[in-house]
Amino acid sequence: MIDLFFKNKKFAASLSVVSNLILIVIKLVTGVISGSVSIISEAIHSSSDFLASVITFFAVHKADSPADKDHQFGHGKYEDVAGFIEGILIILAAAYIIFEAARKLTESIEPFSNSLLGIAVMFVSVITNIAVSTYLMKVAKNTDSIALYSDAQHLRTDILSSLTVFIGLIIIEYTGLHIIDSIIAVIVAMIIMHTGYKICKEAMNDILDGSLPNCDIQKIKNILKKYQDKDIAGVKELKTRKAGKDKDIVIALFVDGNMCIRDAHILCDKLENEIESELGNTKITIHLEPADCTCVCCKNIHI
């Protein structure tokens, strides 16, 4: 039961939507009551989290849909697109934080009417997002979902920004130094922007059918080498890509031309099972060719 709880992508996406919506309302109301511009800015920032959560919610639902006539290789790319959009939203949120911090440095801000309320709300926001993002990250790793991973990272940026406001409000409460809040905000925003860039880069690599990481490719090659002197004479081609959680792998192998169909089938099953066991969520296509083939395209045998 616990294992299923940490593999339920749809529940995780729904939880993110609900938690973000609640935090937006709380922050907005608190910002208006206390007169804190930074808290109102946080409410706007959380709105980007909410939008990201909604995108993730629909992406994970669509990505789990079976292949159909129009999408014969499945719908896994929906998660990659969602991940890229969330990366952009993270970058925009960081840019907004920098803009807000710069504005606070150049404009005078009215004193807070209830800074303690703001401190309490920011503390609740930090704790809530830590809990939800930790859960999302766990589910993302268990299901290899880049959409949930991006959503978890997005919430972690909200943790940093909320923590910045929280610390800033405390400093302002006891010192009245508003400039500290803005300086911390800029530093955190730069960290957030770097996170958004990494998410966009990873998602775009999958959208453009970039190959799997070198460590995964090496694992595949190590498995093939185990059969090098037994059944495999050489490797003609190895192509990989990723769509959502699915890793698409195409392998062309040279084998003994006299190998019977039954033995060839057994060899392919062994390779598929070992690669699946090593990488998980794989879709493997293996093509066998006789090692003594004399056509031009089969002359360059490599291991």
RAFENLIN-V387193 format. One line per field, one symbol per residue. phi: phi as a letter, one per 20 degrees, with the letter a starting at -180 (. if undefined). A space follows every 50 residues. Layout:
phi: ???
This chain:
phi: .ffffecefffffffffffffffffffffffffemeffffffffffffff ffffffgffffffeffgcfecfdndgfgffffffffffffffffffffff fffffdcedfgfebffffffffffffffffffffffffffffdldfffff fffffffffffffffgffffffgdcmefffgfffffffffffffffffff ffffgffelfffggffffffffffffdfedddeadebbccaccmeedecd cdcecgfefffffffffffffffffffedmldcdddddcffefdfgfdfe ecd
